[in-house]
Every structure is written in C-alpha cells, then in structure tokens.
Amino acid sequence: MLAADLLCEADVAQEDLKVLISEADIQARVAELAEQISKDYENSGDLVLVGVLKGAFIFLADLSRQLTIPRVIEFIAVSSYGKGSRSSGAVRLVMDVRGNIEGKHVLIVEDIVDTGHTLEYLIGMINSHGPASVKTCALVRKADRAEVHVDVDYLGFDIPDEWVVGYGLDYAEKNRTLPYIGIIRPTD
Ligand code: PRP
C-alpha cells in the first residue's frame, strides 16, 4: 500500500466506536502508574523506557512526561506473523534498541498485551543485552486471550476480548491518535 493511500483513508467513523476507556480515565491511570514507577525506581539511576513500536508511542509519551525520576527513551520494533484474529505466536525483531542498555534498569512499555507472545519475546530480547533489571508496563491487557503467562508489573486496565482502537492502538493502521480507547462496533 502506498503512503498516500494510508494518509487518504479515513479513520473508522466515531459513530461506529463505543468508548471503552475515556480520555480522563486514561490520563488519571497514566498519572497513577507514573507515580508508582517513580517511587519504585527512586535512586536507581536512569530508567530506560523501551517503547514497543508502533502502538506504544502515545502511552510512552504521556507516561514518560509524568515521571519524576531520571529516564531515557528507547524504541524497539517487532512484527508478529499471522497477526489477525489469531496470532501465530511467531515474533520477529524489526528494530533493536539503539543505546547500550547493559547494566541499566529497563522498563518495557507496551500499549496492549493480547496473547502475551510479543511481551514474552521482548523480555528475552532485552535480557540478552545484560540489563540490571527488566520490568514490564502495559496500558491494557486482554486477560482472556492469554496464551502464555507474562507478568505485567505495571498495568493500566484489564479489558474484554474486543477489537479496540485509539491511544496508539489501530485497526488497519487507523484510529491510533484518538485520545480515548474505543471498541469498534460490528458492522453487520
Ligand atoms: C500489538 C501490541 C503488541 C502486540 C501484542 O502490536 O502493540 O506489541 O500486538 O500482541 P500479543 O500479546 O498477541 O503478542 P501490533 O502487532 O498490532 O503492531 P503495532 O503496535 O505496530 O500496531
């Protein structure tokens, strides 16, 4: 698909979305998570926040700006094969972190944990860099969809197994920049 096509295609119409988590509720929870993380990593040196592209970019931006501790930002990109209604569980590294994270405290920041395969893979990948510690943070988790158990140390919300968009989450690359998280209504 051409970039121009992506830009021209409209987002899912807002009347076809049902708000699941409002902008106010997201912002309040992000503030709580940031407060807890700031307490937990006080006096730990620079915390390395690793945002998982693409979906985590908005959550990472908001969360990182609410922290009161020293932090640095990294990104990592993965792709999963057979992603659709059911993930194949195979995850491939597309882009690794740029900086040296050996001996550093790392917090992986995800928008969503669905089957858990991506986060499980990422924990292994980050551990291969020899960090001081690795913890995980996700804004939402579909607990009913878990295929592997992965600890989420800082979780925003457990959500039902519905297709959600907004606040970084997409449907065919659309609706990522909505300030709230919405459920796409079935079209039939
Ligand atoms: C989403 C999300 C996680 C992954 C979770 O990424 O950002 O990385 O799926 O799914 P899992 O728990 O079943 O592994 P997606 O593949 O949609 O890519 P994107 O972030 O670029 O939209």
Residues whose N, C-alpha, C, O or C-beta is under 5 A from the ligand:
A	BS01	PRP	V52 L53 K54 G55 S87 D111 I112 V113 D114 T115 G116 H117 T118 L119
